[in-house]
């Protein structure tokens, strides 16, 4: 399926269910990627989190309902997923700047968030340095953290901070085997449809690559080993200051590279490689269409 078509079908599903329950499992099925990757992709393309977009669309429609119907405010609140009128009123005021009760009694200025529509963009403003590699199976060793998918963007930076404070990074440095994927690895695993509420985030280093000359480094005490199959990887250079360098690569990948590449996403985690002197790589598994 065409990547841009998948994104627009996911947006259509959200639009059709704004007055009801929106299933992140269904979104990920439509987009054919994990919930976490869809959320990340969406935030880079739309410049806002998926949850904020859904909330803004619902509050936009709620304002229309207040203006054009006689429904009770509590019924409108429940319709758009708020458990109480107070919660709805607070969210409505944060978005529109006025309470919903005022909308029906006074002429006020309201905000509108339009429905998004994705299309291929060919800008050519900034080039991307990348290579396509058929990489053999490999193993990594590290620490895995289970977290709520919806909270991933807030929690992951805290995981890195704790890993430094607790000496995990020091232990990895001291036993660094210097295999590719290189450097410290940030791996978002799981969060696929059917199991989208939770995911694992792994901080690791590569401990073995399935080639004859590579020695297997056993996992250190208290760490786990994770295996990944041979696959085709698009490997992007993301050098520069963090987090902007990584974010720039993701935005260009989803908006420009992937729609025009002839590839689609493979069902494997995205791997971020953090090396020295502001050098980074992003490994994204792909399949030729």
Kinemage of the C-alpha trace (Angstrom):
@kinemage 1
@onewidth
@group {chain A} dominant
@subgroup {mainchain}
@vectorlist {calphas} color= white
{ca unk a 1} P 0.000 0.000 0.000
{ca unk a 2} L 1.162 3.530 -0.776
{ca unk a 3} L 2.647 5.209 2.315
{ca unk a 4} L 0.824 8.535 1.836
{ca unk a 5} L -2.454 6.677 1.252
{ca unk a 6} L -1.938 4.772 4.523
{ca unk a 7} L -1.458 8.019 6.431
{ca unk a 8} L -4.564 9.608 4.953
{ca unk a 9} L -6.620 6.496 5.706
{ca unk a 10} L -5.453 6.700 9.328
{ca unk a 11} L -6.522 10.356 9.448
{ca unk a 12} L -9.887 9.424 7.922
{ca unk a 13} L -10.377 6.790 10.621
{ca unk a 14} L -9.619 9.381 13.336
{ca unk a 15} L -12.029 11.841 11.715
{ca unk a 16} L -14.832 9.272 11.566
{ca unk a 17} L -14.436 8.457 15.269
{ca unk a 18} L -13.925 11.861 16.885
{ca unk a 19} L -17.356 11.506 18.486
{ca unk a 20} L -16.535 8.131 19.999
{ca unk a 21} L -13.608 5.903 20.844
{ca unk a 22} L -10.417 6.102 18.795
{ca unk a 23} L -8.418 2.865 18.874
{ca unk a 24} L -4.654 3.260 18.559
{ca unk a 25} L -4.552 -0.431 17.613
{ca unk a 26} L -6.705 0.339 14.574
{ca unk a 27} L -4.573 3.353 13.656
{ca unk a 28} L -1.432 1.220 13.681
{ca unk a 29} L -3.113 -1.498 11.601
{ca unk a 30} L -4.105 1.059 8.976
{ca unk a 31} L -0.661 2.690 8.950
{ca unk a 32} L 1.085 -0.716 9.114
{ca unk a 33} L 3.580 0.379 11.737
{ca unk a 34} L 3.769 0.396 15.520
{ca unk a 35} L 1.785 2.938 17.513
{ca unk a 36} L 5.013 4.471 18.791
{ca unk a 37} L 6.422 4.892 15.284
{ca unk a 38} L 3.122 6.328 14.035
{ca unk a 39} L 3.068 8.832 16.900
{ca unk a 40} L 6.655 9.819 16.202
{ca unk a 41} L 6.059 10.065 12.449
{ca unk a 42} L 2.922 12.134 12.995
{ca unk a 43} L 4.645 14.595 15.334
{ca unk a 44} L 7.464 15.230 12.828
{ca unk a 45} L 5.133 15.722 9.866
{ca unk a 46} L 2.361 17.667 11.602
{ca unk a 47} L 4.577 19.554 14.097
{ca unk a 48} L 2.256 18.507 16.917
{ca unk a 49} L 1.660 15.287 18.889
{ca unk a 50} L -1.084 12.946 17.694
{ca unk a 51} L -2.923 13.295 21.018
{ca unk a 52} L -2.940 17.091 20.661
{ca unk a 53} L -4.292 16.862 17.118
{ca unk a 54} L -7.137 14.573 18.202
{ca unk a 55} L -7.956 16.828 21.159
{ca unk a 56} L -7.909 19.946 18.953
{ca unk a 57} L -10.186 18.365 16.340
{ca unk a 58} L -12.651 17.287 19.008
{ca unk a 59} L -12.735 20.733 20.589
{ca unk a 60} L -13.178 22.281 17.133
{ca unk a 61} L -16.244 20.101 16.508
{ca unk a 62} L -17.508 20.715 20.032
{ca unk a 63} L -17.558 24.460 19.317
{ca unk a 64} L -19.622 23.838 16.159
{ca unk a 65} L -22.066 21.731 18.204
{ca unk a 66} L -22.442 24.523 20.757
{ca unk a 67} L -23.145 27.044 18.001
{ca unk a 68} L -25.435 24.916 15.844
{ca unk a 69} L -27.347 22.642 18.218
{ca unk a 70} L -29.327 22.697 21.433
{ca unk a 71} L -27.487 19.755 22.978
{ca unk a 72} L -26.645 20.094 26.654
{ca unk a 73} L -23.026 20.927 27.421
{ca unk a 74} L -22.628 17.724 29.446
{ca unk a 75} L -23.868 15.676 26.465
{ca unk a 76} L -21.356 17.372 24.157
{ca unk a 77} L -18.630 16.751 26.733
{ca unk a 78} L -19.438 13.018 26.893
{ca unk a 79} L -19.725 12.848 23.103
{ca unk a 80} L -16.100 13.961 22.698
{ca unk a 81} L -14.631 11.750 25.385
{ca unk a 82} L -14.716 13.935 28.519
{ca unk a 83} L -15.882 12.296 31.722
{ca unk a 84} L -17.351 15.452 33.235
{ca unk a 85} L -18.544 18.894 32.234
{ca unk a 86} L -15.810 20.467 34.365
{ca unk a 87} L -13.061 18.586 32.540
{ca unk a 88} L -14.578 19.544 29.194
{ca unk a 89} L -14.919 23.200 30.219
{ca unk a 90} L -11.263 23.396 31.280
{ca unk a 91} L -10.050 21.823 28.017
{ca unk a 92} L -12.409 24.010 25.971
{ca unk a 93} L -11.151 27.199 27.648
{ca unk a 94} L -7.505 26.162 27.230
{ca unk a 95} L -8.081 25.715 23.491
{ca unk a 96} L -10.617 28.429 22.631
{ca unk a 97} L -9.923 30.944 25.393
{ca unk a 98} L -13.542 31.024 26.582
{ca unk a 99} L -15.860 28.738 28.534
{ca unk a 100} L -18.374 26.692 26.520
{ca unk a 101} L -21.276 28.282 28.400
{ca unk a 102} L -20.302 31.696 27.034
{ca unk a 103} L -20.371 30.546 23.394
{ca unk a 104} L -24.166 30.339 23.384
{ca unk a 105} L -24.698 33.676 25.092
{ca unk a 106} L -22.130 35.974 23.528
{ca unk a 107} L -20.360 36.590 20.239
{ca unk a 108} L -16.839 35.302 20.809
{ca unk a 109} L -13.771 34.400 18.789
{ca unk a 110} L -13.103 30.664 18.526
{ca unk a 111} L -10.235 28.556 17.197
{ca unk a 112} L -10.448 25.915 14.491
{ca unk a 113} L -8.102 22.988 13.854
{ca unk a 114} L -8.699 21.698 10.304
{ca unk a 115} L -8.537 18.059 9.273
{ca unk a 116} L -5.053 17.129 8.109
{ca unk a 117} L -4.322 15.727 4.673
{ca unk a 118} L -0.927 14.276 3.732
{ca unk a 119} L 0.672 14.591 0.317
{ca unk a 120} L 4.077 13.926 -1.200
{ca unk a 121} L 6.449 16.853 -0.810
{ca unk a 122} L 9.533 17.223 -2.969
{ca unk a 123} L 11.499 20.170 -1.612
{ca unk a 124} L 15.110 19.380 -2.330
{ca unk a 125} L 16.208 21.993 0.200
{ca unk a 126} L 18.434 19.699 2.251
{ca unk a 127} L 20.134 16.530 1.089
{ca unk a 128} L 20.156 13.351 3.159
{ca unk a 129} L 23.208 11.142 3.525
{ca unk a 130} L 22.115 7.516 3.645
{ca unk a 131} L 22.965 4.029 2.498
{ca unk a 132} L 20.922 0.875 1.962
{ca unk a 133} L 22.576 -2.172 3.528
{ca unk a 134} L 21.686 -5.846 3.648
{ca unk a 135} L 22.761 -6.359 7.260
{ca unk a 136} L 23.167 -9.816 8.827
{ca unk a 137} L 21.405 -10.896 11.999
{ca unk a 138} L 22.816 -9.280 15.129
{ca unk a 139} L 22.440 -9.205 18.896
{ca unk a 140} L 22.509 -6.341 21.380
{ca unk a 141} L 22.938 -6.303 25.156
{ca unk a 142} L 21.426 -3.755 27.460
{ca unk a 143} L 18.585 -2.711 29.726
{ca unk a 144} L 14.928 -2.813 28.688
{ca unk a 145} L 12.240 -0.596 30.213
{ca unk a 146} L 8.502 -1.279 29.817
{ca unk a 147} L 6.486 1.914 29.489
{ca unk a 148} L 3.135 3.206 28.352
{ca unk a 149} L 3.273 3.949 24.625
{ca unk a 150} L 1.351 7.204 25.063
{ca unk a 151} L 3.970 8.478 27.538
{ca unk a 152} L 7.031 7.418 25.534
{ca unk a 153} L 8.126 10.880 24.430
{ca unk a 154} L 8.184 12.141 28.016
{ca unk a 155} L 9.631 9.015 29.644
{ca unk a 156} L 12.469 8.080 27.257
{ca unk a 157} L 14.684 11.110 28.064
{ca unk a 158} L 14.299 10.213 31.761
{ca unk a 159} L 15.429 6.645 31.015
{ca unk a 160} L 18.663 7.926 29.477
{ca unk a 161} L 19.262 10.295 32.377
{ca unk a 162} L 18.776 7.478 34.908
{ca unk a 163} L 21.072 5.146 32.942
{ca unk a 164} L 23.930 7.637 33.278
{ca unk a 165} L 23.265 8.270 36.965
{ca unk a 166} L 23.031 4.547 37.786
{ca unk a 167} L 26.341 3.711 36.060
{ca unk a 168} L 24.774 1.631 33.278
{ca unk a 169} L 26.412 3.704 30.570
{ca unk a 170} L 29.801 3.427 32.279
{ca unk a 171} L 29.518 -0.377 32.302
{ca unk a 172} L 28.599 -0.404 28.628
{ca unk a 173} L 31.529 1.879 27.773
{ca unk a 174} L 33.973 -0.356 29.639
{ca unk a 175} L 32.763 -3.436 27.734
{ca unk a 176} L 32.150 -1.666 24.425
{ca unk a 177} L 32.695 -4.194 21.574
{ca unk a 178} L 32.551 -1.508 18.831
{ca unk a 179} L 30.359 -3.476 16.423
{ca unk a 180} L 27.736 -2.033 14.096
{ca unk a 181} L 25.126 -0.725 14.670
{ca unk a 182} L 27.680 1.418 16.501
{ca unk a 183} L 27.631 3.500 19.655
{ca unk a 184} L 24.937 3.586 22.293
{ca unk a 185} L 21.684 2.284 20.846
{ca unk a 186} L 18.178 3.515 21.595
{ca unk a 187} L 15.671 0.880 20.444
{ca unk a 188} L 11.887 1.248 20.652
{ca unk a 189} L 10.472 -2.292 20.536
{ca unk a 190} L 6.888 -3.494 20.603
{ca unk a 191} L 3.834 -1.284 20.677
{ca unk a 192} L 2.456 -3.094 17.633
{ca unk a 193} L -1.247 -3.451 16.949
{ca unk a 194} L -2.961 -5.778 19.386
{ca unk a 195} L -0.452 -4.745 22.042
{ca unk a 196} L -0.215 -1.008 21.565
{ca unk a 197} L -0.683 0.258 25.114
{ca unk a 198} L 2.796 -0.767 26.266
{ca unk a 199} L 6.198 -0.980 24.625
{ca unk a 200} L 9.815 -1.601 25.568
{ca unk a 201} L 12.608 0.921 25.223
{ca unk a 202} L 16.077 -0.606 25.183
{ca unk a 203} L 19.381 1.136 25.853
{ca unk a 204} L 22.070 -1.172 24.498
{ca unk a 205} L 25.227 -1.811 22.499
{ca unk a 206} L 25.730 -4.347 19.719
{ca unk a 207} L 27.257 -7.527 21.149
{ca unk a 208} L 27.404 -9.771 18.063
{ca unk a 209} L 26.988 -9.649 14.297
{ca unk a 210} L 26.375 -12.904 12.477
{ca unk a 211} L 29.596 -13.021 10.468
{ca unk a 212} L 32.448 -15.546 10.990
{ca unk a 213} L 35.052 -13.091 12.294
{ca unk a 214} L 32.802 -11.530 14.947
{ca unk a 215} L 33.204 -12.675 18.553
{ca unk a 216} L 30.044 -12.897 20.633
{ca unk a 217} L 30.181 -10.722 23.785
{ca unk a 218} L 27.941 -12.304 26.476
{ca unk a 219} L 25.442 -10.016 28.199
{ca unk a 220} L 26.755 -8.395 31.369
{ca unk a 221} L 25.233 -9.273 34.736
{ca unk a 222} L 21.850 -7.631 35.107
{ca unk a 223} L 21.511 -6.999 31.375
{ca unk a 224} L 19.554 -8.811 28.688
{ca unk a 225} L 20.384 -9.934 25.167
{ca unk a 226} L 18.078 -9.144 22.253
{ca unk a 227} L 18.282 -10.606 18.742
{ca unk a 228} L 17.306 -9.083 15.393
{ca unk a 229} L 17.125 -10.919 12.053
{ca unk a 230} L 18.977 -10.194 8.844
{ca unk a 231} L 17.189 -7.360 7.060
{ca unk a 232} L 17.497 -4.448 4.661
{ca unk a 233} L 18.263 -1.231 6.531
{ca unk a 234} L 18.164 2.366 5.362
{ca unk a 235} L 20.923 3.996 7.429
{ca unk a 236} L 20.789 7.784 7.713
{ca unk a 237} L 23.550 10.088 8.881
{ca unk a 238} L 22.188 12.384 11.599
{ca unk a 239} L 25.252 14.322 12.682
{ca unk a 240} L 24.872 17.516 14.705
{ca unk a 241} L 23.503 18.701 18.012
{ca unk a 242} L 20.756 16.686 19.671
{ca unk a 243} L 17.833 16.474 19.533
{ca unk a 244} L 17.541 18.634 16.400
{ca unk a 245} L 19.819 16.459 14.230
{ca unk a 246} L 17.740 13.318 14.839
{ca unk a 247} L 14.423 15.131 14.521
{ca unk a 248} L 15.449 16.653 11.193
{ca unk a 249} L 16.255 13.200 9.773
{ca unk a 250} L 12.909 11.744 10.865
{ca unk a 251} L 10.956 14.649 9.389
{ca unk a 252} L 12.727 14.393 6.024
{ca unk a 253} L 12.472 10.600 6.057
{ca unk a 254} L 8.702 10.530 6.540
{ca unk a 255} L 7.806 13.532 4.373
{ca unk a 256} L 10.289 13.219 1.502
{ca unk a 257} L 12.428 10.061 1.442
{ca unk a 258} L 9.934 7.271 2.179
{ca unk a 259} L 7.090 8.432 -0.135
{ca unk a 260} L 9.529 8.652 -3.070
{ca unk a 261} L 11.877 5.759 -2.307
{ca unk a 262} L 10.075 2.670 -3.578
{ca unk a 263} L 10.422 1.163 -0.084
{ca unk a 264} L 7.983 0.587 2.755
{ca unk a 265} L 8.598 0.095 6.461
{ca unk a 266} L 9.566 -3.356 7.717
{ca unk a 267} L 8.167 -4.719 10.965
{ca unk a 268} L 11.354 -4.102 13.001
{ca unk a 269} L 12.301 -1.487 15.599
{ca unk a 270} L 13.916 1.784 14.544
{ca unk a 271} L 17.423 2.045 15.999
{ca unk a 272} L 19.106 5.306 16.949
{ca unk a 273} L 22.912 5.119 17.223
{ca unk a 274} L 24.662 7.680 19.410
{ca unk a 275} L 28.410 7.966 18.876
{ca unk a 276} L 31.057 10.502 19.908
{ca unk a 277} L 31.404 14.128 18.789
{ca unk a 278} L 27.749 14.648 17.841
{ca unk a 279} L 27.760 11.782 15.348
{ca unk a 280} L 24.528 9.827 15.080
{ca unk a 281} L 22.873 7.333 12.743
{ca unk a 282} L 19.251 6.266 12.386
{ca unk a 283} L 18.678 2.667 11.219
{ca unk a 284} L 15.227 2.029 9.699
{ca unk a 285} L 14.388 -1.431 8.356
{ca unk a 286} L 12.689 -1.294 4.949
{ca unk a 287} L 11.233 -3.652 2.325
{ca unk a 288} L 11.315 -3.053 -1.411
{ca unk a 289} L 7.786 -2.544 -2.715
